[in-house]
Amino acid sequence: MDERYLSVDQAAEVLGTSVRFPRRLIEERRITYVKVGRHVRIPESALREFIAANTVQPRRRGSVLRAVAA
């Protein structure tokens, strides 16, 4: 069990958000988390998966212009 588990505060820092955002992700069950007693921990791998799943790739400029012209 070499995985690193982050507190909600640490997860917010990694995401560059307020603490409310990871708490909302947990409440809505949009991210995997572990409860240890009253403490909530987010596996670092779950945070990486969330970031990867929500990363939007930019379009090439030419494809955007063709889409608008069509």
mmCIF file as Biopython writes it, N, C-alpha, C and O atoms, coordinates in Angstrom:
data_model
#
loop_
_atom_site.group_PDB
_atom_site.id
_atom_site.type_symbol
_atom_site.label_atom_id
_atom_site.label_alt_id
_atom_site.label_comp_id
_atom_site.label_asym_id
_atom_site.label_entity_id
_atom_site.label_seq_id
_atom_site.pdbx_PDB_ins_code
_atom_site.Cartn_x
_atom_site.Cartn_y
_atom_site.Cartn_z
_atom_site.occupancy
_atom_site.B_iso_or_equiv
_atom_site.auth_seq_id
_atom_site.auth_asym_id
_atom_site.pdbx_PDB_model_num
ATOM 1   N N  . MET A ? 1  ? 0.850   -1.181 0.000   1.0 0.0 1  A 1 
ATOM 2   C CA . MET A ? 1  ? 0.000   0.000  0.000   1.0 0.0 1  A 1 
ATOM 3   C C  . MET A ? 1  ? 0.892   1.240  0.000   1.0 0.0 1  A 1 
ATOM 4   O O  . MET A ? 1  ? 1.040   1.929  1.009   1.0 0.0 1  A 1 
ATOM 5   N N  . ASP A ? 2  ? 1.482   1.499  -1.175  1.0 0.0 2  A 1 
ATOM 6   C CA . ASP A ? 2  ? 2.384   2.635  -1.323  1.0 0.0 2  A 1 
ATOM 7   C C  . ASP A ? 2  ? 1.661   3.901  -1.746  1.0 0.0 2  A 1 
ATOM 8   O O  . ASP A ? 2  ? 2.279   4.957  -1.884  1.0 0.0 2  A 1 
ATOM 9   N N  . GLU A ? 3  ? 0.357   3.799  -1.952  1.0 0.0 3  A 1 
ATOM 10  C CA . GLU A ? 3  ? -0.402  4.951  -2.424  1.0 0.0 3  A 1 
ATOM 11  C C  . GLU A ? 3  ? -0.428  6.050  -1.368  1.0 0.0 3  A 1 
ATOM 12  O O  . GLU A ? 3  ? -0.496  5.783  -0.168  1.0 0.0 3  A 1 
ATOM 13  N N  . ARG A ? 4  ? -0.372  7.277  -1.839  1.0 0.0 4  A 1 
ATOM 14  C CA . ARG A ? 4  ? -0.435  8.424  -0.946  1.0 0.0 4  A 1 
ATOM 15  C C  . ARG A ? 4  ? -1.884  8.912  -0.884  1.0 0.0 4  A 1 
ATOM 16  O O  . ARG A ? 4  ? -2.552  9.023  -1.912  1.0 0.0 4  A 1 
ATOM 17  N N  . TYR A ? 5  ? -2.356  9.199  0.312   1.0 0.0 5  A 1 
ATOM 18  C CA . TYR A ? 5  ? -3.713  9.684  0.527   1.0 0.0 5  A 1 
ATOM 19  C C  . TYR A ? 5  ? -3.649  11.133 0.977   1.0 0.0 5  A 1 
ATOM 20  O O  . TYR A ? 5  ? -2.879  11.485 1.870   1.0 0.0 5  A 1 
ATOM 21  N N  . LEU A ? 6  ? -4.462  11.966 0.353   1.0 0.0 6  A 1 
ATOM 22  C CA . LEU A ? 6  ? -4.441  13.396 0.631   1.0 0.0 6  A 1 
ATOM 23  C C  . LEU A ? 6  ? -5.661  13.810 1.444   1.0 0.0 6  A 1 
ATOM 24  O O  . LEU A ? 6  ? -6.750  13.259 1.284   1.0 0.0 6  A 1 
ATOM 25  N N  . SER A ? 7  ? -5.461  14.777 2.305   1.0 0.0 7  A 1 
ATOM 26  C CA . SER A ? 7  ? -6.596  15.362 3.021   1.0 0.0 7  A 1 
ATOM 27  C C  . SER A ? 7  ? -7.364  16.240 2.035   1.0 0.0 7  A 1 
ATOM 28  O O  . SER A ? 7  ? -6.885  16.511 0.934   1.0 0.0 7  A 1 
ATOM 29  N N  . VAL A ? 8  ? -8.533  16.675 2.427   1.0 0.0 8  A 1 
ATOM 30  C CA . VAL A ? 8  ? -9.335  17.548 1.575   1.0 0.0 8  A 1 
ATOM 31  C C  . VAL A ? 8  ? -8.583  18.850 1.321   1.0 0.0 8  A 1 
ATOM 32  O O  . VAL A ? 8  ? -8.606  19.371 0.206   1.0 0.0 8  A 1 
ATOM 33  N N  . ASP A ? 9  ? -7.922  19.374 2.336   1.0 0.0 9  A 1 
ATOM 34  C CA . ASP A ? 9  ? -7.137  20.603 2.174   1.0 0.0 9  A 1 
ATOM 35  C C  . ASP A ? 9  ? -6.016  20.407 1.156   1.0 0.0 9  A 1 
ATOM 36  O O  . ASP A ? 9  ? -5.787  21.271 0.309   1.0 0.0 9  A 1 
ATOM 37  N N  . GLN A ? 10 ? -5.320  19.280 1.236   1.0 0.0 10 A 1 
ATOM 38  C CA . GLN A ? 10 ? -4.234  19.002 0.299   1.0 0.0 10 A 1 
ATOM 39  C C  . GLN A ? 10 ? -4.770  18.824 -1.119  1.0 0.0 10 A 1 
ATOM 40  O O  . GLN A ? 10 ? -4.160  19.299 -2.078  1.0 0.0 10 A 1 
ATOM 41  N N  . ALA A ? 11 ? -5.902  18.147 -1.256  1.0 0.0 11 A 1 
ATOM 42  C CA . ALA A ? 11 ? -6.511  17.953 -2.577  1.0 0.0 11 A 1 
ATOM 43  C C  . ALA A ? 11 ? -6.902  19.300 -3.188  1.0 0.0 11 A 1 
ATOM 44  O O  . ALA A ? 11 ? -6.706  19.526 -4.382  1.0 0.0 11 A 1 
ATOM 45  N N  . ALA A ? 12 ? -7.449  20.185 -2.370  1.0 0.0 12 A 1 
ATOM 46  C CA . ALA A ? 12 ? -7.815  21.519 -2.850  1.0 0.0 12 A 1 
ATOM 47  C C  . ALA A ? 12 ? -6.581  22.271 -3.330  1.0 0.0 12 A 1 
ATOM 48  O O  . ALA A ? 12 ? -6.631  22.972 -4.341  1.0 0.0 12 A 1 
ATOM 49  N N  . GLU A ? 13 ? -5.489  22.130 -2.616  1.0 0.0 13 A 1 
ATOM 50  C CA . GLU A ? 13 ? -4.249  22.799 -3.014  1.0 0.0 13 A 1 
ATOM 51  C C  . GLU A ? 13 ? -3.742  22.260 -4.351  1.0 0.0 13 A 1 
ATOM 52  O O  . GLU A ? 13 ? -3.312  23.030 -5.210  1.0 0.0 13 A 1 
ATOM 53  N N  . VAL A ? 14 ? -3.794  20.944 -4.525  1.0 0.0 14 A 1 
ATOM 54  C CA . VAL A ? 14 ? -3.356  20.328 -5.787  1.0 0.0 14 A 1 
ATOM 55  C C  . VAL A ? 14 ? -4.230  20.821 -6.941  1.0 0.0 14 A 1 
ATOM 56  O O  . VAL A ? 14 ? -3.721  21.128 -8.019  1.0 0.0 14 A 1 
ATOM 57  N N  . LEU A ? 15 ? -5.538  20.896 -6.715  1.0 0.0 15 A 1 
ATOM 58  C CA . LEU A ? 15 ? -6.469  21.327 -7.754  1.0 0.0 15 A 1 
ATOM 59  C C  . LEU A ? 15 ? -6.455  22.838 -7.962  1.0 0.0 15 A 1 
ATOM 60  O O  . LEU A ? 15 ? -6.930  23.329 -8.986  1.0 0.0 15 A 1 
ATOM 61  N N  . GLY A ? 16 ? -5.918  23.571 -7.002  1.0 0.0 16 A 1 
ATOM 62  C CA . GLY A ? 16 ? -5.906  25.026 -7.099  1.0 0.0 16 A 1 
ATOM 63  C C  . GLY A ? 16 ? -7.285  25.623 -6.870  1.0 0.0 16 A 1 
ATOM 64  O O  . GLY A ? 16 ? -7.653  26.621 -7.490  1.0 0.0 16 A 1 
ATOM 65  N N  . THR A ? 17 ? -8.047  25.000 -5.968  1.0 0.0 17 A 1 
ATOM 66  C CA . THR A ? 17 ? -9.412  25.443 -5.687  1.0 0.0 17 A 1 
ATOM 67  C C  . THR A ? 17 ? -9.578  25.702 -4.192  1.0 0.0 17 A 1 
ATOM 68  O O  . THR A ? 17 ? -8.656  25.513 -3.399  1.0 0.0 17 A 1 
ATOM 69  N N  . SER A ? 18 ? -10.778 26.137 -3.840  1.0 0.0 18 A 1 
ATOM 70  C CA . SER A ? 18 ? -11.097 26.248 -2.421  1.0 0.0 18 A 1 
ATOM 71  C C  . SER A ? 18 ? -11.373 24.844 -1.881  1.0 0.0 18 A 1 
ATOM 72  O O  . SER A ? 18 ? -11.507 23.895 -2.653  1.0 0.0 18 A 1 
ATOM 73  N N  . VAL A ? 19 ? -11.454 24.716 -0.579  1.0 0.0 19 A 1 
ATOM 74  C CA . VAL A ? 19 ? -11.719 23.430 0.066   1.0 0.0 19 A 1 
ATOM 75  C C  . VAL A ? 19 ? -13.128 22.937 -0.271  1.0 0.0 19 A 1 
ATOM 76  O O  . VAL A ? 19 ? -13.387 21.733 -0.256  1.0 0.0 19 A 1 
ATOM 77  N N  . ARG A ? 20 ? -14.022 23.852 -0.570  1.0 0.0 20 A 1 
ATOM 78  C CA . ARG A ? 20 ? -15.408 23.467 -0.878  1.0 0.0 20 A 1 
ATOM 79  C C  . ARG A ? 20 ? -15.504 22.572 -2.110  1.0 0.0 20 A 1 
ATOM 80  O O  . ARG A ? 20 ? -16.358 21.687 -2.167  1.0 0.0 20 A 1 
ATOM 81  N N  . PHE A ? 21 ? -14.631 22.797 -3.100  1.0 0.0 21 A 1 
ATOM 82  C CA . PHE A ? 21 ? -14.735 22.027 -4.344  1.0 0.0 21 A 1 
ATOM 83  C C  . PHE A ? 21 ? -14.485 20.537 -4.127  1.0 0.0 21 A 1 
ATOM 84  O O  . PHE A ? 21 ? -15.330 19.736 -4.526  1.0 0.0 21 A 1 
ATOM 85  N N  . PRO A ? 22 ? -13.359 20.113 -3.511  1.0 0.0 22 A 1 
ATOM 86  C CA . PRO A ? 22 ? -13.203 18.671 -3.281  1.0 0.0 22 A 1 
ATOM 87  C C  . PRO A ? 22 ? -14.270 18.107 -2.341  1.0 0.0 22 A 1 
ATOM 88  O O  . PRO A ? 22 ? -14.663 16.948 -2.478  1.0 0.0 22 A 1 
ATOM 89  N N  . ARG A ? 23 ? -14.738 18.907 -1.397  1.0 0.0 23 A 1 
ATOM 90  C CA . ARG A ? 23 ? -15.816 18.435 -0.521  1.0 0.0 23 A 1 
ATOM 91  C C  . ARG A ? 23 ? -17.088 18.165 -1.334  1.0 0.0 23 A 1 
ATOM 92  O O  . ARG A ? 23 ? -17.803 17.195 -1.083  1.0 0.0 23 A 1 
ATOM 93  N N  . ARG A ? 24 ? -17.356 19.040 -2.311  1.0 0.0 24 A 1 
ATOM 94  C CA . ARG A ? 24 ? -18.528 18.834 -3.166  1.0 0.0 24 A 1 
ATOM 95  C C  . ARG A ? 24 ? -18.352 17.596 -4.042  1.0 0.0 24 A 1 
ATOM 96  O O  . ARG A ? 24 ? -19.307 16.849 -4.256  1.0 0.0 24 A 1 
ATOM 97  N N  . LEU A ? 25 ? -17.134 17.372 -4.551  1.0 0.0 25 A 1 
ATOM 98  C CA . LEU A ? 25 ? -16.863 16.167 -5.340  1.0 0.0 25 A 1 
ATOM 99  C C  . LEU A ? 25 ? -17.139 14.916 -4.513  1.0 0.0 25 A 1 
ATOM 100 O O  . LEU A ? 25 ? -17.692 13.937 -5.014  1.0 0.0 25 A 1 
ATOM 101 N N  . ILE A ? 26 ? -16.751 14.958 -3.254  1.0 0.0 26 A 1 
ATOM 102 C CA . ILE A ? 26 ? -16.977 13.828 -2.348  1.0 0.0 26 A 1 
ATOM 103 C C  . ILE A ? 26 ? -18.472 13.657 -2.094  1.0 0.0 26 A 1 
ATOM 104 O O  . ILE A ? 26 ? -18.997 12.546 -2.176  1.0 0.0 26 A 1 
ATOM 105 N N  . GLU A ? 27 ? -19.146 14.745 -1.791  1.0 0.0 27 A 1 
ATOM 106 C CA . GLU A ? 27 ? -20.581 14.695 -1.496  1.0 0.0 27 A 1 
ATOM 107 C C  . GLU A ? 27 ? -21.372 14.145 -2.679  1.0 0.0 27 A 1 
ATOM 108 O O  . GLU A ? 27 ? -22.322 13.384 -2.498  1.0 0.0 27 A 1 
ATOM 109 N N  . GLU A ? 28 ? -20.974 14.535 -3.896  1.0 0.0 28 A 1 
ATOM 110 C CA . GLU A ? 28 ? -21.666 14.088 -5.108  1.0 0.0 28 A 1 
ATOM 111 C C  . GLU A ? 28 ? -21.134 12.744 -5.615  1.0 0.0 28 A 1 
ATOM 112 O O  . GLU A ? 28 ? -21.584 12.236 -6.642  1.0 0.0 28 A 1 
ATOM 113 N N  . ARG A ? 29 ? -20.174 12.177 -4.882  1.0 0.0 29 A 1 
ATOM 114 C CA . ARG A ? 29 ? -19.549 10.891 -5.241  1.0 0.0 29 A 1 
ATOM 115 C C  . ARG A ? 29 ? -18.952 10.918 -6.640  1.0 0.0 29 A 1 
ATOM 116 O O  . ARG A ? 29 ? -19.046 9.946  -7.389  1.0 0.0 29 A 1 
ATOM 117 N N  . ARG A ? 30 ? -18.337 12.048 -6.981  1.0 0.0 30 A 1 
ATOM 118 C CA . ARG A ? 30 ? -17.693 12.186 -8.291  1.0 0.0 30 A 1 
ATOM 119 C C  . ARG A ? 30 ? -16.213 11.838 -8.232  1.0 0.0 30 A 1 
ATOM 120 O O  . ARG A ? 30 ? -15.534 11.837 -9.258  1.0 0.0 30 A 1 
ATOM 121 N N  . ILE A ? 31 ? -15.709 11.540 -7.034  1.0 0.0 31 A 1 
ATOM 122 C CA . ILE A ? 31 ? -14.311 11.167 -6.861  1.0 0.0 31 A 1 
ATOM 123 C C  . ILE A ? 31 ? -14.239 10.074 -5.795  1.0 0.0 31 A 1 
ATOM 124 O O  . ILE A ? 31 ? -15.026 10.060 -4.848  1.0 0.0 31 A 1 
ATOM 125 N N  . THR A ? 32 ? -13.293 9.167  -5.964  1.0 0.0 32 A 1 
ATOM 126 C CA . THR A ? 32 ? -13.104 8.087  -4.997  1.0 0.0 32 A 1 
ATOM 127 C C  . THR A ? 32 ? -12.474 8.661  -3.732  1.0 0.0 32 A 1 
ATOM 128 O O  . THR A ? 32 ? -11.565 9.488  -3.798  1.0 0.0 32 A 1 
ATOM 129 N N  . TYR A ? 33 ? -12.964 8.217  -2.590  1.0 0.0 33 A 1 
ATOM 130 C CA . TYR A ? 33 ? -12.381 8.669  -1.324  1.0 0.0 33 A 1 
ATOM 131 C C  . TYR A ? 33 ? -12.449 7.551  -0.303  1.0 0.0 33 A 1 
ATOM 132 O O  . TYR A ? 33 ? -13.155 6.559  -0.486  1.0 0.0 33 A 1 
ATOM 133 N N  . VAL A ? 34 ? -11.699 7.731  0.777   1.0 0.0 34 A 1 
ATOM 134 C CA . VAL A ? 34 ? -11.640 6.749  1.859   1.0 0.0 34 A 1 
ATOM 135 C C  . VAL A ? 34 ? -11.984 7.469  3.149   1.0 0.0 34 A 1 
ATOM 136 O O  . VAL A ? 34 ? -11.467 8.553  3.421   1.0 0.0 34 A 1 
ATOM 137 N N  . LYS A ? 35 ? -12.860 6.863  3.945   1.0 0.0 35 A 1 
ATOM 138 C CA . LYS A ? 35 ? -13.167 7.425  5.262   1.0 0.0 35 A 1 
ATOM 139 C C  . LYS A ? 35 ? -12.402 6.634  6.309   1.0 0.0 35 A 1 
ATOM 140 O O  . LYS A ? 35 ? -12.496 5.408  6.376   1.0 0.0 35 A 1 
ATOM 141 N N  . VAL A ? 36 ? -11.657 7.344  7.113   1.0 0.0 36 A 1 
ATOM 142 C CA . VAL A ? 36 ? -10.925 6.750  8.231   1.0 0.0 36 A 1 
ATOM 143 C C  . VAL A ? 36 ? -11.500 7.412  9.477   1.0 0.0 36 A 1 
ATOM 144 O O  . VAL A ? 36 ? -11.076 8.497  9.873   1.0 0.0 36 A 1 
ATOM 145 N N  . GLY A ? 37 ? -12.466 6.743  10.082  1.0 0.0 37 A 1 
ATOM 146 C CA . GLY A ? 37 ? -13.186 7.375  11.188  1.0 0.0 37 A 1 
ATOM 147 C C  . GLY A ? 37 ? -13.970 8.550  10.632  1.0 0.0 37 A 1 
ATOM 148 O O  . GLY A ? 37 ? -14.780 8.391  9.719   1.0 0.0 37 A 1 
ATOM 149 N N  . ARG A ? 38 ? -13.729 9.723  11.183  1.0 0.0 38 A 1 
ATOM 150 C CA . ARG A ? 38 ? -14.390 10.932 10.689  1.0 0.0 38 A 1 
ATOM 151 C C  . ARG A ? 38 ? -13.584 11.636 9.612   1.0 0.0 38 A 1 
ATOM 152 O O  . ARG A ? 38 ? -14.060 12.593 9.000   1.0 0.0 38 A 1 
ATOM 153 N N  . HIS A ? 39 ? -12.374 11.169 9.383   1.0 0.0 39 A 1 
ATOM 154 C CA . HIS A ? 39 ? -11.482 11.820 8.422   1.0 0.0 39 A 1 
ATOM 155 C C  . HIS A ? 39 ? -11.705 11.270 7.018   1.0 0.0 39 A 1 
ATOM 156 O O  . HIS A ? 39 ? -11.931 10.074 6.831   1.0 0.0 39 A 1 
ATOM 157 N N  . VAL A ? 40 ? -11.637 12.154 6.048   1.0 0.0 40 A 1 
ATOM 158 C CA . VAL A ? 40 ? -11.785 11.773 4.642   1.0 0.0 40 A 1 
ATOM 159 C C  . VAL A ? 40 ? -10.434 11.940 3.966   1.0 0.0 40 A 1 
ATOM 160 O O  . VAL A ? 40 ? -9.766  12.961 4.125   1.0 0.0 40 A 1 
ATOM 161 N N  . ARG A ? 41 ? -10.040 10.916 3.206   1.0 0.0 41 A 1 
ATOM 162 C CA . ARG A ? 41 ? -8.782  10.967 2.464   1.0 0.0 41 A 1 
ATOM 163 C C  . ARG A ? 41 ? -9.067  10.627 1.013   1.0 0.0 41 A 1 
ATOM 164 O O  . ARG A ? 41 ? -9.890  9.763  0.712   1.0 0.0 41 A 1 
ATOM 165 N N  . ILE A ? 42 ? -8.378  11.315 0.122   1.0 0.0 42 A 1 
ATOM 166 C CA . ILE A ? 42 ? -8.543  11.099 -1.311  1.0 0.0 42 A 1 
ATOM 167 C C  . ILE A ? 42 ? -7.258  10.482 -1.846  1.0 0.0 42 A 1 
ATOM 168 O O  . ILE A ? 42 ? -6.187  11.074 -1.710  1.0 0.0 42 A 1 
ATOM 169 N N  . PRO A ? 43 ? -7.348  9.303  -2.451  1.0 0.0 43 A 1 
ATOM 170 C CA . PRO A ? 43 ? -6.144  8.698  -3.025  1.0 0.0 43 A 1 
ATOM 171 C C  . PRO A ? 43 ? -5.584  9.593  -4.133  1.0 0.0 43 A 1 
ATOM 172 O O  . PRO A ? 43 ? -6.331  10.150 -4.937  1.0 0.0 43 A 1 
ATOM 173 N N  . GLU A ? 44 ? -4.274  9.717  -4.157  1.0 0.0 44 A 1 
ATOM 174 C CA . GLU A ? 44 ? -3.625  10.553 -5.165  1.0 0.0 44 A 1 
ATOM 175 C C  . GLU A ? 44 ? -3.987  10.074 -6.577  1.0 0.0 44 A 1 
ATOM 176 O O  . GLU A ? 44 ? -4.141  10.885 -7.490  1.0 0.0 44 A 1 
ATOM 177 N N  . SER A ? 45 ? -4.121  8.761  -6.748  1.0 0.0 45 A 1 
ATOM 178 C CA . SER A ? 45 ? -4.477  8.221  -8.067  1.0 0.0 45 A 1 
ATOM 179 C C  . SER A ? 45 ? -5.879  8.667  -8.482  1.0 0.0 45 A 1 
ATOM 180 O O  . SER A ? 45 ? -6.118  8.921  -9.662  1.0 0.0 45 A 1 
ATOM 181 N N  . ALA A ? 46 ? -6.804  8.767  -7.531  1.0 0.0 46 A 1 
ATOM 182 C CA . ALA A ? 46 ? -8.167  9.219  -7.840  1.0 0.0 46 A 1 
ATOM 183 C C  . ALA A ? 46 ? -8.158  10.673 -8.286  1.0 0.0 46 A 1 
ATOM 184 O O  . ALA A ? 46 ? -8.918  11.063 -9.172  1.0 0.0 46 A 1 
ATOM 185 N N  . LEU A ? 47 ? -7.299  11.469 -7.670  1.0 0.0 47 A 1 
ATOM 186 C CA . LEU A ? 47 ? -7.180  12.874 -8.048  1.0 0.0 47 A 1 
ATOM 187 C C  . LEU A ? 47 ? -6.605  12.989 -9.460  1.0 0.0 47 A 1 
ATOM 188 O O  . LEU A ? 47 ? -7.072  13.800 -10.261 1.0 0.0 47 A 1 
ATOM 189 N N  . ARG A ? 48 ? -5.588  12.174 -9.762  1.0 0.0 48 A 1 
ATOM 190 C CA . ARG A ? 48 ? -5.007  12.175 -11.116 1.0 0.0 48 A 1 
ATOM 191 C C  . ARG A ? 48 ? -6.050  11.747 -12.148 1.0 0.0 48 A 1 
ATOM 192 O O  . ARG A ? 48 ? -6.134  12.336 -13.226 1.0 0.0 48 A 1 
ATOM 193 N N  . GLU A ? 49 ? -6.846  10.724 -11.825 1.0 0.0 49 A 1 
ATOM 194 C CA . GLU A ? 49 ? -7.899  10.258 -12.736 1.0 0.0 49 A 1 
ATOM 195 C C  . GLU A ? 49 ? -8.947  11.344 -12.965 1.0 0.0 49 A 1 
ATOM 196 O O  . GLU A ? 49 ? -9.404  11.539 -14.092 1.0 0.0 49 A 1 
ATOM 197 N N  . PHE A ? 50 ? -9.326  12.046 -11.905 1.0 0.0 50 A 1 
ATOM 198 C CA . PHE A ? 50 ? -10.312 13.114 -12.028 1.0 0.0 50 A 1 
ATOM 199 C C  . PHE A ? 50 ? -9.785  14.213 -12.941 1.0 0.0 50 A 1 
ATOM 200 O O  . PHE A ? 50 ? -10.506 14.706 -13.808 1.0 0.0 50 A 1 
ATOM 201 N N  . ILE A ? 51 ? -8.531  14.593 -12.743 1.0 0.0 51 A 1 
ATOM 202 C CA . ILE A ? 51 ? -7.925  15.637 -13.575 1.0 0.0 51 A 1 
ATOM 203 C C  . ILE A ? 51 ? -7.873  15.182 -15.030 1.0 0.0 51 A 1 
ATOM 204 O O  . ILE A ? 51 ? -8.212  15.949 -15.932 1.0 0.0 51 A 1 
ATOM 205 N N  . ALA A ? 52 ? -7.452  13.944 -15.265 1.0 0.0 52 A 1 
ATOM 206 C CA . ALA A ? 52 ? -7.361  13.427 -16.637 1.0 0.0 52 A 1 
ATOM 207 C C  . ALA A ? 52 ? -8.737  13.376 -17.303 1.0 0.0 52 A 1 
ATOM 208 O O  . ALA A ? 52 ? -8.875  13.726 -18.475 1.0 0.0 52 A 1 
ATOM 209 N N  . ALA A ? 53 ? -9.743  12.944 -16.563 1.0 0.0 53 A 1 
ATOM 210 C CA . ALA A ? 53 ? -11.090 12.817 -17.124 1.0 0.0 53 A 1 
ATOM 211 C C  . ALA A ? 53 ? -11.717 14.171 -17.431 1.0 0.0 53 A 1 
ATOM 212 O O  . ALA A ? 53 ? -12.608 14.262 -18.275 1.0 0.0 53 A 1 
ATOM 213 N N  . ASN A ? 54 ? -11.265 15.216 -16.762 1.0 0.0 54 A 1 
ATOM 214 C CA . ASN A ? 54 ? -11.861 16.538 -16.946 1.0 0.0 54 A 1 
ATOM 215 C C  . ASN A ? 54 ? -10.948 17.511 -17.678 1.0 0.0 54 A 1 
ATOM 216 O O  . ASN A ? 54 ? -11.205 18.715 -17.699 1.0 0.0 54 A 1 
ATOM 217 N N  . THR A ? 55 ? -9.893  16.994 -18.272 1.0 0.0 55 A 1 
ATOM 218 C CA . THR A ? 55 ? -8.985  17.830 -19.048 1.0 0.0 55 A 1 
ATOM 219 C C  . THR A ? 55 ? -9.538  17.964 -20.462 1.0 0.0 55 A 1 
ATOM 220 O O  . THR A ? 55 ? -9.826  16.967 -21.124 1.0 0.0 55 A 1 
ATOM 221 N N  . VAL A ? 56 ? -9.682  19.192 -20.910 1.0 0.0 56 A 1 
ATOM 222 C CA . VAL A ? 56 ? -10.212 19.471 -22.239 1.0 0.0 56 A 1 
ATOM 223 C C  . VAL A ? 56 ? -9.045  19.824 -23.149 1.0 0.0 56 A 1 
ATOM 224 O O  . VAL A ? 56 ? -8.278  20.745 -22.869 1.0 0.0 56 A 1 
ATOM 225 N N  . GLN A ? 57 ? -8.924  19.076 -24.242 1.0 0.0 57 A 1 
ATOM 226 C CA . GLN A ? 57 ? -7.850  19.324 -25.196 1.0 0.0 57 A 1 
ATOM 227 C C  . GLN A ? 57 ? -8.255  20.468 -26.119 1.0 0.0 57 A 1 
ATOM 228 O O  . GLN A ? 57 ? -9.407  20.540 -26.547 1.0 0.0 57 A 1 
ATOM 229 N N  . PRO A ? 58 ? -7.318  21.360 -26.429 1.0 0.0 58 A 1 
ATOM 230 C CA . PRO A ? 58 ? -7.649  22.469 -27.333 1.0 0.0 58 A 1 
ATOM 231 C C  . PRO A ? 58 ? -7.854  21.962 -28.759 1.0 0.0 58 A 1 
ATOM 232 O O  . PRO A ? 58 ? -7.250  20.975 -29.178 1.0 0.0 58 A 1 
ATOM 233 N N  . ARG A ? 59 ? -8.700  22.643 -29.476 1.0 0.0 59 A 1 
ATOM 234 C CA . ARG A ? 59 ? -8.903  22.322 -30.886 1.0 0.0 59 A 1 
ATOM 235 C C  . ARG A ? 59 ? -7.860  23.067 -31.701 1.0 0.0 59 A 1 
ATOM 236 O O  . ARG A ? 59 ? -7.341  24.105 -31.291 1.0 0.0 59 A 1 
ATOM 237 N N  . ARG A ? 60 ? -7.571  22.511 -32.854 1.0 0.0 60 A 1 
ATOM 238 C CA . ARG A ? 60 ? -6.686  23.234 -33.764 1.0 0.0 60 A 1 
ATOM 239 C C  . ARG A ? 60 ? -7.470  24.386 -34.353 1.0 0.0 60 A 1 
ATOM 240 O O  . ARG A ? 60 ? -8.675  24.271 -34.577 1.0 0.0 60 A 1 
ATOM 241 N N  . ARG A ? 61 ? -6.813  25.472 -34.602 1.0 0.0 61 A 1 
ATOM 242 C CA . ARG A ? 61 ? -7.477  26.674 -35.096 1.0 0.0 61 A 1 
ATOM 243 C C  . ARG A ? 61 ? -8.256  26.411 -36.386 1.0 0.0 61 A 1 
ATOM 244 O O  . ARG A ? 61 ? -9.382  26.890 -36.522 1.0 0.0 61 A 1 
ATOM 245 N N  . GLY A ? 62 ? -7.695  25.675 -37.319 1.0 0.0 62 A 1 
ATOM 246 C CA . GLY A ? 62 ? -8.357  25.401 -38.591 1.0 0.0 62 A 1 
ATOM 247 C C  . GLY A ? 62 ? -9.659  24.647 -38.426 1.0 0.0 62 A 1 
ATOM 248 O O  . GLY A ? 62 ? -10.629 24.928 -39.130 1.0 0.0 62 A 1 
ATOM 249 N N  . SER A ? 63 ? -9.698  23.687 -37.503 1.0 0.0 63 A 1 
ATOM 250 C CA . SER A ? 63 ? -10.918 22.900 -37.319 1.0 0.0 63 A 1 
ATOM 251 C C  . SER A ? 63 ? -12.030 23.743 -36.706 1.0 0.0 63 A 1 
ATOM 252 O O  . SER A ? 63 ? -13.207 23.504 -36.976 1.0 0.0 63 A 1 
ATOM 253 N N  . VAL A ? 64 ? -11.675 24.717 -35.895 1.0 0.0 64 A 1 
ATOM 254 C CA . VAL A ? 64 ? -12.681 25.600 -35.296 1.0 0.0 64 A 1 
ATOM 255 C C  . VAL A ? 64 ? -13.278 26.487 -36.373 1.0 0.0 64 A 1 
ATOM 256 O O  . VAL A ? 64 ? -14.494 26.674 -36.417 1.0 0.0 64 A 1 
ATOM 257 N N  . LEU A ? 65 ? -12.443 27.032 -37.236 1.0 0.0 65 A 1 
ATOM 258 C CA . LEU A ? 65 ? -12.938 27.905 -38.296 1.0 0.0 65 A 1 
ATOM 259 C C  . LEU A ? 65 ? -13.835 27.141 -39.265 1.0 0.0 65 A 1 
ATOM 260 O O  . LEU A ? 65 ? -14.842 27.680 -39.725 1.0 0.0 65 A 1 
ATOM 261 N N  . ARG A ? 66 ? -13.487 25.896 -39.583 1.0 0.0 66 A 1 
ATOM 262 C CA . ARG A ? 66 ? -14.325 25.090 -40.470 1.0 0.0 66 A 1 
ATOM 263 C C  . ARG A ? 66 ? -15.667 24.790 -39.814 1.0 0.0 66 A 1 
ATOM 264 O O  . ARG A ? 66 ? -16.698 24.787 -40.488 1.0 0.0 66 A 1 
ATOM 265 N N  . ALA A ? 67 ? -15.666 24.537 -38.514 1.0 0.0 67 A 1 
ATOM 266 C CA . ALA A ? 67 ? -16.904 24.228 -37.799 1.0 0.0 67 A 1 
ATOM 267 C C  . ALA A ? 67 ? -17.826 25.444 -37.772 1.0 0.0 67 A 1 
ATOM 268 O O  . ALA A ? 67 ? -19.044 25.302 -37.881 1.0 0.0 67 A 1 
ATOM 269 N N  . VAL A ? 68 ? -17.254 26.630 -37.628 1.0 0.0 68 A 1 
ATOM 270 C CA . VAL A ? 68 ? -18.050 27.856 -37.592 1.0 0.0 68 A 1 
ATOM 271 C C  . VAL A ? 68 ? -18.597 28.165 -38.980 1.0 0.0 68 A 1 
ATOM 272 O O  . VAL A ? 68 ? -19.738 28.608 -39.112 1.0 0.0 68 A 1 
ATOM 273 N N  . ALA A ? 69 ? -17.795 27.935 -40.013 1.0 0.0 69 A 1 
ATOM 274 C CA . ALA A ? 69 ? -18.200 28.240 -41.384 1.0 0.0 69 A 1 
ATOM 275 C C  . ALA A ? 69 ? -19.268 27.277 -41.899 1.0 0.0 69 A 1 
ATOM 276 O O  . ALA A ? 69 ? -20.028 27.622 -42.804 1.0 0.0 69 A 1 
ATOM 277 N N  . ALA A ? 70 ? -19.329 26.092 -41.338 1.0 0.0 70 A 1 
ATOM 278 C CA . ALA A ? 70 ? -20.275 25.071 -41.848 1.0 0.0 70 A 1 
ATOM 279 C C  . ALA A ? 70 ? -21.693 25.324 -41.452 1.0 0.0 70 A 1 
ATOM 280 O O  . ALA A ? 70 ? -22.582 24.552 -41.810 1.0 0.0 70 A 1 
#
